[in-house]
Every structure is written in C-alpha cells, then in structure tokens.
Amino acid sequence: MTSFRIRPSSTIPICLDLGTNNQNFLDDPLYLGLRQRRVPDEVMTEFMEEFMLAMSRTFPKLLVQFEVREVAFLTPVFFISFV
C-alpha cells in the first residue's frame, strides 16, 4: 500500500519517449532512449491530448502521475491505477 492507499499491484508504469535534444545521448551507443530529436511542442501536445483521451475512455477511473525528467520538458511517466 502506498501513502495514498493505491495498491502497487493495480498500477502500470508507462514511459512515453518522444526523443531527446541532448546530442550526447544521441551519440552514446549505450543510450536506450529513442534516437531522434525531440518532437516539436505542438506535436507533443497533440499526442498527449490524444493519448490521455484514449486512456481516460479505456480506464474511466484513471489516475495519472507525471514525472519530470528535464527542466525544460515534461517527460510523462504514467502510473495507471485501476481503483
């Protein structure tokens, strides 16, 4: 049980990788992320709106947690709870 009384077994972590603008990462052969420049803000916003709409229709009791990985950009990490 977490402090918010959400059972960890009822969550699914989802990481959406929309690229990076960090050239060091793009050049690193061990980098595990998507090897392309980050999509423009407009494309990311449109994708996120479509994704969240689809997820909320599929999981009406959806709880979403966003995790920030970079100061300038939001990298969504979703913990979906089926409460």
Summary of the structure (lengths in Angstrom):
residues: 83
radius of gyration: 15.0
end to end distance: 12.7
largest distance: 42.2
contacts: 163
relative contact order: 0.24
helix: 31%
strand: 12%
